[in-house]
Each structure stands twice: as structure tokens, then as C-alpha cells.
Amino acid sequence: MKSQMNTKALVEGSLAAALTAILALAGIYFPFMRLLTNLIWTIPILLVIVRYRFLTGLMSIFVAGVLISIMSSPMEALFLLLQFGGLALVYGYFLKKKAKAGFTIITGTAVVLISIIATLFLSYLLFGFVSVDFAGAFKGSVDEALKMYKEMGILEQYMSPGVTEETIRQDLYAAADLVIMLFPALLFISSLSIAVVNYLVAQKVFARLKIEIPKLQAFMYWRLPWWIIWGFIVGFGANILGGQFANETLKTVGMNIMLAYFPVFIVLGWASVRYLLHKYLQDSLPFKFLLYFTVIFFFSYAMIILGVLGLFDLIFDHRHPSGKE
């Protein structure tokens, strides 16, 4: 019986490795599919780990890496496995252990963040990509684009007595500097997004296959403990003190912390709105339509309002899901 089980695990592990390689190669050879394949190519590995053993999943991902290397290139395989292989193994391990969804996602976020940093560092060691002056390269592309638009007569349409070519150039330069300064926060937001979306996709697939795993609560009940707000307070204080004492490092750290919190506040705000809509309006279709219309056509203002609502929701915790954790 044990021999049959081992044989079945070996067969399914091999199939999982082949399917993982096919999905990964689809993303490599068809770049427009890469966003989708990055969200699903880890699923076969998760299935193998949950149904059998962690070691079976580890062997599957190794075989998948070999297949990707043969069909594409060793570098493609290395970078792909470095970016998402760790997430597949960690999610598989914690799903098998029936760990809470929130804990699994937090751990997954940390793994993705470390994987991205490791990928950037490896790029630097192999190719020197990280050492490129991104700000200088962006400013050079801005100059070329402005020159082209000027020759085509497009630039003049955006110029007025108060707006000149130089002001447009300086605004774009400032935007490049801001993005580079806030790169750590953007890195965290990307890692969190990848971890959450991958978990949601895994949850849907496992539900279809009738395999039970810890599930995230309904979106309207997504909450965080109130003490999380202290991180935002620290960031806000660092930003204020950095501006007060002309300390750019302290100010940059504060801005990065605040930016990292902003999408979290937006999600909490949106969950709070959905909760109120469900509780007091019974998910009224006209109000839903009005809500989505407002968010789409007044996007910038809606994000600010949702962020503020999320902040207040975190402080006052007005949602109590009747016995739900």
C-alpha cells in the first residue's frame, strides 16, 4: 500500500513538474500571458505538497526548473524559480499544516519581498543591472520624448503662458526622483499584492477540486488589529521630524512607511463600505451601481476617501462580524 502511494506521488509529482514548466514557458514565450501565468504556475506544486509531502513538491519544482532551463534558458529558469519558487513551497507547506490564511499571506509577502531583492541582487552580480542610474536613464528618455513631441508639434498643445517645455521637463524629472525615493514602499506593495492574489487564486482552484484549505473571510470582514496603526504613526512622525530638521533620510523613511500603509487603508476602507452596504442596504443593486460609478469616475477622490475610511476603521473597528475571528 505504501509502495502504491509512493508511486502515485511520484507520478503526480512528475505531472505537476511538467504542467508547471508548460505554464512558465507560456509566460516566457508569450509575454502578454506572463501576468496570468505568474499567478497560476505555482498551483500544481501546491497541490502536490498538500496531497502528499513537502519533499515531493520540492522535487517537482526542481524538475520543472530543469525543464524550463532546457526549453528556454538556464537564466530564465533561475530567475523564475527565484521569484516564485519560494512562494510556492512556503504556501504549500502552510496550506498542508492548515495555518491561518492571514499568517500564511504575511509569511508569503515576506518570502516574495526577499525573492525580489535576491533577484535584483543576482541581476547586479551577473549583469550589473541594479547599478544602472535609473534616474539618469529616465531623464534621458524624457529629453528624447520631449524632443520628438516638439518636432511633431504635439508639445505645443500642452503649453500655455504658465507651462513651458522646461516646466514639463522638471515636473517629469521630479516624478522620476519621487518614484526612486519611494522604491522600497513600492516593492512592499508589489510583494503584498502578489502574495494576496496568489493565495486567492489557490483558494479558488482548491475549492473547485474539493480540497479544503484555510479560507480568507468574505471581503467585507477583512480586518487588521488596531495596533497596526502604530507603524503608520511612526512613519508620519518620521516624515514630520525629517521635514522639521531638514533630515532627508528620516523624511524618506517616513514617506515610504506611509506609502506602504496607503493601499492597506484603501482595502480596509473598501471592505468597510461593502460591510455597510450589506448590513444596512442589503446589497442594493442601485447603490452598488452608484458606488462603482463613483469609484471609477472619481477615482482619485475615491481612493483618498477610502483611505481615510480605512484609517478610521482600523482605529475604531466598527465592524464586528458576529463571532467571526
N, C-alpha and C positions, 0 to 999 in steps of 0.2 A: 504493500500500500504506500509506504514511504517512498519507494523507488518510483512508483507511478506518479506520485505528487512531484518529485524532483524532476521527472521527465516533462511533466506538464508545465512546470515553472520554467524549465529550460526552453521549451518550445514557445511559450507565450513571451518569455523574455527576448527571444530572437525576433519574434514578430514585432514586439514593441520597439526594438532597436531599428528594424527595417522601416517601420512606419515613422518613427522619429526622424530618421535620416531623410526619408522622402519629403516630409513636411518641411524640414530645414532646407533641403535643396530647392524646394519650390520657392521659398523665400529668397534664396540666393540668386536663382536664375530668372525669377520674375519679381523684380524689386517692388512692383505695385502690390504684391501679395505679402510682402515681408511683415507689415504691421499685423496682419491676421495670423500668419504662421508663428510669429513670435509669441502669440497668446495661446496657441494650442499645441505646439510641438512637444511641450513637456508633459502633456496629458497621458500618453502611453507609458511613460516612466512612472508617473504617479500611480497608475492602475496596477502596474507590476509590483510596486513596493507595497501598496495597500493589500493586494490579494495574496502576495507571497512574502518575500523578505526584502529587507533593505539591500542586502548584498546582490540579490537578483537585479534590482533596479540599477545598482552601481555598475554591474557588468553590462547591462543593456545600454547605458549611456556611454560606456567605453566603446562598445561595438558600434554604436551609432556614430561616435566621433571618428572611428576608423573608416566607416563607410562614407561619411561626408568628406573626409580627407582624400579618399580615393576618387570620388566622383567630382570633387571640386578642387580644393587645395588644402594642405595642412594648416595654413594660416586661417582660412575661413573656419575650419573645424575648431581650431584652438580658440579663436575669438568668440565663436558662437557658444561653445561649451562654457567658456569662462564667464560669459554674460548671463546665461540662463541655466547652465547645468547645476550650479549650486542651489538655485531656487527650486528646481525640480526635485533634488534629493532632500532638501530641508522640508519642503511641503509634503513629500511622500512620507517622510519619517513621522512628522507630527500628525498627519492625517491618519496614519496607521495607529498611532498612540491615542487617537481621539482627543487631541489637545483642543482647547477652546479656539474658536475661529479668530478672535481678536489677538490672542497671543501668537498664533501661527502667522497672521498677517504682519504683526510688528516684527517678528523674527525674520520673515521673508523680506520685509523692507530693508532691514539691516544687511541681509545677505546680498540683495540686489545692489545696495549702495556700495558695499565692499567690492562686489564684482565689477561695477562700473569703474571704480577707482583703480582696481587692479588692471582692467583693460586699458585704461588711459596710461597707466604706468608702463605696461608692457609695450604699448604703442611708442611711448617715448624711448624705451630701451632699444626697440628694434628699428624704428623709423625716425625717431625724433619729432613725431607729430606734435607732442604736447609742448615742445619748446618753440613752436611757431608763434610769432607775435600776432595773435588773433585780432587785437585791436588795430594794429598796423595794416593787416590784410583787409579787414573790413573797411577801414578808412580809404584804402587804395581802391577797393571796389566801388565805394561811394563816389569817389572822384571820377572814376571811369563812367559810372552810370549817369552822373550829372552832366558830364561832357557829352555823352550820347544823346540824352534828353534835350540838351541845349541845341545840338545840331539838328535834331528832328523838330524843334520848335514846340516841344511839349512842356518844357520847363517854364516858359513864359506864362502859361495858363495858370500856374500856381504862384506867380509872383505878383506882388502889389506894392504900394508905397512903403508898407511896413515889413514886407517879406522880400528878401533878396536871395540871390543864389548863395551868398555867404552864410546867411542866417539858416537856410535849409541845410547847408553842409554842416554847420556847427551843431544843429539840432540832431542830425543823424550821428555825428561823432559822439555827442553826449549819450545818445541811446546805446551805442556800442559800448561805451565805458560803463554804463549802468548795468548792462547785461553781464559783462565780465565781472563786475564787482559783486553782483548777486548770484554768481555761478554756483556757489555752494548750496544756496537755498533752492535753486532750480534743479540741482542734482538730487536733493532730498525729495522734492515734489515728484520728480520723474520716477524715483525709486518706489515711493509710496503708491503712485498710480499703477506702476507695473505689478506690484505685489497684490494690490486690491483686485485689479482686473483679472489677473491670472487665477486668483482664488475664486472669483465669481464664475469664471468660465469652467473651472474644475468642478465647482458645485453643481452647475447645470448638467455637465456631462455625467457626473456620478449619479445624479438623480435619475437621468434617463436610463442608466444601466442598473438601477435599483440597488446601488451600493450606498450604504449610509455613512456619511461623514458629518462632523460638526458643521452646522449651517450658521451663516450670519442671520441675524434677526431681520425682520422686514425693515425696509429702509427707514420708515417713519420712526422706528425705535432705535436707530443708531445714536449712541450717546458716548460721552467720554467722562471720566471722573473730573470733578471740579478742580482738583489741584493741578491739572494740566495747565491751567491759566497762568501759573507762576512762571512758566517758561516764557510766555508772551510778555509778562510784566518785566522780566529780566531783560528781554530784548528791547522793549520800549524804553526802559531806564537807561540801557547802554547807548541807545540812539540819542536820547536827550543829553546825557552826560558827554558823549562824544562831540555833539554839536556845541555844547556849552564850553568845553575845554579845548576845542579845536583838535581833538584826537580822532584822526580819520580811521584808525584801526578799530577803535571802540565803536565808532559810528557805523562802520561797515558790518561788524559783528551783529550789532543791534538790528540793522536793516535786514540782514539775512535771516535772523531768527523770526522777525515779524513777518517777512515774506513767506517763510516756511509754514507759519500758522494760518496765513490767509486762506488757502484752499480748504484747510480743515474747518475753519469758521464757516466758509461758504457751504460745505457739505452739511454741517450741523444746522445751519440756517435753513437750507432746503428741506432737510429731514423734519425740522420743526414746523415749517409751513405745511408739509404733507400731513403731519400729525394733526395739526389744527383743522386742515381741510377735511380729514377723515372723521375727526371727533365731532366737529360742530356743523359740518355741511354734508356729511355722509358721502364724500367724494362726488359732489355735484358736478356733472359734466360741464355746464356753463361756466362755473367758477374755475374748473380745471383749464378750460379753453382760455379764459381771461388771464389766468396765471401764466400759462405757457406763452401767450401772446405778449404779455408784459415783459417776461424774461427775454424773449427773442428780440423784440423791437426796442427795448430799452435796456440792452444787455449791460452796459457799463454801470448804470444806476442800480440795476437789479443786483449785480454782483456786490456792490457796496452795501446795499440794504440787507442782502442775505448774510454777508459777512458780519454786520452789526448784530443781526438776529442770532447768528451762531455764537457770537461772543456772549450775549446776554443769556442764551440757552445754557452755555457752559457754566456761567456763574450761578444762575438761579435754578437751573434744572427743573423747568416747569412740566416736563413730560414724565409721567410715571406710568409705565406700561403694565400696570395691574399684575404684579407678581413676576413679571419677566425680569431676567437679570440685565 
